[in-house]
Amino acid sequence: EVGFLTASTIGPLFFANRFIDAIFVTDMCLQFFIMYPARVQFQRALFVPTHRMIIRKYLQSWFLVDLLAVVPYDVVSMLAAGARTQ
């Protein structure tokens, strides 16, 4: 969306994007606590309950993708444009 917008303004779309970003950040925080299936044995999934293992798995898998997805690039561009004008 940022690539298609010409002017970065604060309006309803800006606040809708911040709301969605807040939901994604909440999801990222929850991912540090949600167990994941380690293997399936006899048609039953065995989940990893160890907090350290959950954190390690998330950091090694989807954390970087989630972090890059939640960066508010429109805000960064607005701040950069403001810094250039001063």
Residue frames relative to the residue before (quaternion, step in Angstrom):
aa qw qx qy qz dx dy dz
E 1.0000 0.0000 0.0000 0.0000 0.00 0.00 0.00
V 0.6341 0.5448 -0.3403 0.4304 3.58 0.95 -0.81
G 0.6517 0.5307 -0.3157 0.4405 3.58 1.04 -0.71
F 0.7141 0.4525 -0.2546 0.4695 3.60 1.13 -0.51
L 0.6276 0.5222 -0.3440 0.4639 3.60 1.19 -0.38
T 0.3549 -0.7575 0.5094 0.2021 3.58 -0.91 0.87
A 0.8002 0.1682 -0.0839 0.5694 3.61 0.88 -0.83
S 0.3109 -0.7349 0.5728 0.1874 3.55 -0.94 0.91
T 0.1024 0.7901 -0.5923 0.1201 3.54 -0.40 1.24
I 0.4325 -0.6595 0.5425 0.2892 3.52 -1.26 0.39
G 0.2301 0.7550 -0.5724 0.2223 3.52 -0.49 1.27
P 0.7885 -0.3048 0.2136 0.4897 3.59 -1.20 -0.32
L 0.6468 0.5177 -0.3274 0.4544 3.60 0.99 -0.76
F 0.6016 0.5586 -0.3478 0.4529 3.58 1.08 -0.70
F 0.7085 0.4465 -0.2656 0.4776 3.59 0.85 -0.94
A 0.6017 0.5358 -0.3593 0.4710 3.59 1.09 -0.58
N 0.6512 0.5078 -0.3103 0.4709 3.59 1.01 -0.79
R 0.6481 0.5003 -0.3297 0.4700 3.60 0.98 -0.73
F 0.6178 0.5337 -0.3418 0.4655 3.61 1.08 -0.69
I 0.6587 0.4898 -0.2999 0.4861 3.58 0.95 -0.87
D 0.6233 0.5312 -0.3360 0.4652 3.59 1.01 -0.75
A 0.6390 0.5235 -0.3250 0.4604 3.59 1.00 -0.80
I 0.6310 0.5167 -0.3331 0.4733 3.58 1.02 -0.73
F 0.6685 0.4954 -0.3027 0.4649 3.59 0.93 -0.85
V 0.6379 0.5086 -0.3334 0.4725 3.61 0.99 -0.75
T 0.6227 0.5244 -0.3345 0.4746 3.59 1.03 -0.75
D 0.6449 0.5126 -0.3133 0.4724 3.57 0.99 -0.84
M 0.6373 0.5226 -0.3329 0.4582 3.58 0.97 -0.78
C 0.6517 0.5070 -0.3160 0.4674 3.58 0.97 -0.81
L 0.6595 0.5109 -0.3105 0.4557 3.58 0.98 -0.80
Q 0.5996 0.5890 -0.3596 0.4052 3.58 1.08 -0.64
F 0.6143 0.5479 -0.3469 0.4495 3.60 1.19 -0.40
F 0.7503 0.3848 -0.2036 0.4975 3.60 1.24 -0.24
I 0.6182 0.5712 -0.3427 0.4172 3.61 1.21 -0.35
M 0.4394 -0.6996 0.5016 0.2568 3.56 -0.81 1.04
Y 0.1988 -0.7649 0.6009 0.1194 3.55 -1.21 0.53
P 0.5227 -0.6370 0.4509 0.3430 3.61 -1.09 0.59
A 0.3006 -0.7700 0.5399 0.1588 3.55 -0.78 1.04
R 0.7759 -0.1632 0.1327 0.5948 3.58 0.95 -0.85
V 0.3712 -0.6935 0.5684 0.2412 3.50 -1.30 0.32
Q 0.0100 0.7933 -0.6063 0.0552 3.53 -0.80 1.06
F 0.8421 -0.0429 -0.0291 0.5369 3.55 -0.70 1.16
Q 0.6799 -0.5216 0.2574 0.4465 3.56 0.96 1.03
R 0.6326 0.4698 -0.3493 0.5071 3.59 1.17 0.52
A 0.3724 -0.7233 0.5371 0.2227 3.56 -0.93 0.89
L 0.2266 -0.7432 0.6149 0.1350 3.53 -1.02 0.86
F 0.2197 -0.8092 0.5384 0.0840 3.55 -0.61 1.18
V 0.4216 -0.6856 0.5402 0.2457 3.54 -1.17 0.72
P 0.1632 -0.8267 0.5320 0.0829 3.62 -0.49 1.14
T 0.5340 0.6529 -0.4028 0.3554 3.62 1.23 -0.27
H 0.4696 -0.7152 0.4474 0.2605 3.54 -0.65 1.17
R 0.6441 0.5304 -0.3206 0.4484 3.60 0.94 -0.83
M 0.6661 0.4919 -0.2982 0.4749 3.59 0.98 -0.82
I 0.6204 0.5378 -0.3372 0.4607 3.60 1.05 -0.75
I 0.6624 0.4982 -0.3010 0.4716 3.58 0.91 -0.92
R 0.6631 0.5103 -0.3096 0.4517 3.58 0.86 -0.92
K 0.6580 0.5138 -0.3126 0.4530 3.57 0.91 -0.89
Y 0.6752 0.4872 -0.2998 0.4657 3.60 0.90 -0.88
L 0.6642 0.5026 -0.3111 0.4576 3.60 0.91 -0.84
Q 0.7088 0.4482 -0.2571 0.4802 3.59 1.07 -0.69
S 0.7322 0.4184 -0.2521 0.4746 3.60 1.14 -0.33
W 0.8814 0.0254 0.0344 0.4704 3.60 -0.09 -1.26
F 0.4316 0.7385 -0.4561 0.2456 3.61 1.18 -0.19
L 0.6823 0.4895 -0.3038 0.4501 3.61 0.78 -0.94
V 0.6389 0.5141 -0.3225 0.4727 3.59 0.98 -0.81
D 0.6656 0.4974 -0.2987 0.4694 3.58 0.92 -0.90
L 0.6506 0.5219 -0.3171 0.4514 3.57 0.97 -0.84
L 0.6754 0.4780 -0.2951 0.4778 3.59 0.92 -0.85
A 0.6479 0.5253 -0.3174 0.4511 3.59 1.10 -0.65
V 0.7291 0.4435 -0.2465 0.4593 3.58 1.05 -0.63
V 0.4708 0.6623 -0.4585 0.3598 3.62 1.23 -0.12
P 0.3300 -0.7585 0.5249 0.2005 3.61 -0.72 1.01
Y 0.2006 -0.8347 0.5042 0.0942 3.55 0.20 1.32
D 0.6169 0.5411 -0.3610 0.4431 3.60 1.06 -0.58
V 0.6435 0.5002 -0.3212 0.4822 3.60 1.03 -0.73
V 0.6297 0.5307 -0.3294 0.4618 3.57 1.00 -0.82
S 0.6743 0.4827 -0.3019 0.4703 3.60 0.92 -0.85
M 0.6273 0.5223 -0.3397 0.4673 3.60 1.05 -0.69
L 0.6601 0.4931 -0.3057 0.4772 3.60 0.98 -0.83
A 0.6507 0.5078 -0.3190 0.4659 3.58 0.99 -0.79
A 0.6546 0.4990 -0.3158 0.4719 3.59 0.98 -0.76
G 0.6441 0.5135 -0.3150 0.4714 3.57 1.07 -0.71
A 0.6533 0.5081 -0.3134 0.4657 3.58 1.03 -0.72
R 0.6405 0.5304 -0.3249 0.4504 3.59 1.09 -0.67
T 0.6869 0.4926 -0.2912 0.4480 3.59 1.05 -0.71
Q 0.6513 0.5348 -0.3251 0.4290 3.60 1.14 -0.43
